[in-house]
Amino acid sequence: MVSSSYSLAEIQRRIDEVKHFLSVTLSIANAHTVEFYTHDVWKRFVAVSPEEVLSAVSARSDQQGEPQHKVDDQTSTTFGFCNHTNRLVDIHELLLKAKSHSLSGQGVCLSRHELLQAFRENASESGAPPAETGAELEPDEFMNSKKSHEVQSMSEVVACLAKCCRVKQVIDVGSGKGYLSSFLSLHYGLRVYGIDSSSTNTHGAQERNRKLKKFSRAYQKLSKTVKAQGAATQLPQEDFIPIKTGTNGDGDVLCDGGGAGIVPQEEKEVLISMSDVNPAVEQHSEPNPETEELFLSALAADVIQTTPPRIPPSQLSAEERERRKRENLERKALNRSEDASAVFSPLTSYVTADTELRELINELEDAVMIGLHTCGDLAPSTLRMFVAKPELAAVCSVGCCYHLLSEEFDPAGQECSRSVCGFPLSQYLRNESWFCGRNARMSACLALERVSLGQGIQMESLFYRAVLHVILRDHYSSYKSEKRVGNVYSKAKSFVDYVRRALRRLEVDDSKLSDSDIQDYHDTYTPRMAEMHAFNMLKVTLAPCIEGLILLDRLCYLKEQEDVSFSALVQLFDPLLSPRCYAVVGLKSSENKMTS
């Protein structure tokens, strides 16, 4: 029994607590920023000044104690909202309750360390060999710290899941460029099928994996050589591998060794000495920080290829020619073997809960299904597939893009045109017809540290759009139009330029307004910009609670299944590096039961 694991009844009770909190506060998260001034949102929902809100949020984040604002003792409040006016009157109480109703405040999540420890104890009791564990990595030269952190942290958990369930296959749903899949296959020796709906992604992942195999074969060859000659053997100059680096193909920033700059677009050649690799580590051995760092560097490398010695064949001895001939035959045999059963196979397919995996994967055996930052409905579809497919022994799903989830109980009936929707997933929430709303799910994607870092530019953009809505209301009938303004802010040189670009995008006559008319709107609402800033911070405060309800719903769904022997929410990543840091983990192995 994992001490931090919770029963179905306990998870349902936590869901009820979060629901009660959100039933009072969700109106703030669902308020549309575009309508902030036209609907007078601040006065409608908040009875304190924006300065009090910003001061309280800042004091809370800096842990400087309670804000100075105090509420009249005779005022009846719920979570800081007046029971008579439904307006926020006590920001301090709201901040306290928001923290206690977040996943971290409820204490329902296992840490990554606790999960791995549970795996190891379970493996020890069942007699299974210990799970492989990875070592911490510093951000390396060719991969940003976020990507490196996610790949390393999640791959160790997935490898332990596979070991616990005694399986060798992994299905990576929404595999993208194949970073995680390649690492699992080449470092942990797992056979990974990466499924992505984009053929561009799968083709790129296939090419990257082909190059990584060259690295892997050269490394294995080196290991054998060093073992035969001794660890202290010095390698000749020809055993250097040139690696050409450029952009990594999916928009990641490629930092230099000090993390202070960006590798130029043009390729540059870097020599990595194979003698720097720990020769005692092979594909199925325990991970080593040096080899993991070299591997993760290679993941983002643009070209990986070994350079043969520049010695003409006529100058080689008979023994050397025979040795090379033998190695060529061995290499061809290895290539044929790998082609017949590649350890990483990228596949292009649109995946839903009804997808028949055996139609995609002919060699499918019992497997672990995973997803790293699977978008919108793909995360709940992954969990539904895990429950429905007997060949799936375990699941590890990290979702993102909650705003793209479809909701079954949308009052307008606009979001879920399919028979199966992404939220709610559990029968418990479905029985109550719970509905969040798209704006609230958008708020769930907010992260405090990111909003704080980009607050200046973000707030001006939101402010421009909200004031534009006032202009459209006052002078045009198109402010309720289905047409979208789009991203004109990044191209605008001023507010006046922004408005004119937006009006032309909406295909309305901008000549009826002079520049001074437009500027007057900007000057009128600028003193109220702090209201929008403070209101946005209220949304950020509620974000962990909305995300928590979505993830508790997914955990509840797994706990409702009789054949799922273990299920938990796990914080896999450091939220400062990867804000979408929680994974839903489940097992239904009959041989290795982990009580939930």
Buried (B, 14 or more C-beta within 10 A) or exposed (E): EBEBBBEBEEBBEBBEBBBEBBEBBBBBBBBBBBBBBBBEBBEBBBBBBBEBBBBBBEBBBEEEEEBEBEBEEEEEBBBBBBEEEEBBBBBBBBBBBBBBBBBBBBEBBBEBEBBBEBBBEBBEEBEBEEBBBBBEBEBBBBBBBBBBBBBBBBBBBBBBBBBBBBBBBBBBBBBBBBBBBBBBBBBBBBBBBBBBBBEEBBEBBBEBBEBBBBBBBBBEBBBEBBEEEEEEEEBEEEBBBEBEBBBBBBEBBBBEEEEEEEBEEEBEEBEBEBBEBBBEBBBEBEBBBBBBBBBBBBBBBBEBBBEEEEEEEEEBEEEEEEEBEEEEEEEEEBEEEBEEEBBBBBBBBEBEBEBEBEEBBEEBEBBBBBBBBBBBBBBBBBBBBBBEBEBBBBBBBBBBBBBBBBBBBBEEEEBBEEEBBBBBBBEBBBEBEBBBBBBBBBBBBBBBEBBEEEBEEBBBBBBBBBBBBBBBBEBBEBBEEEEEBEEBBEEBEEBBBBBBBBBEBBEBEBEEBEEEBBBEBBEEBEEBBBBBBBBBBBBBBBBBBBBBBBBBBBBBBBBBBEEBBBBBBBBBBBBEBBBBBBBBBBBBBEEBBBEB
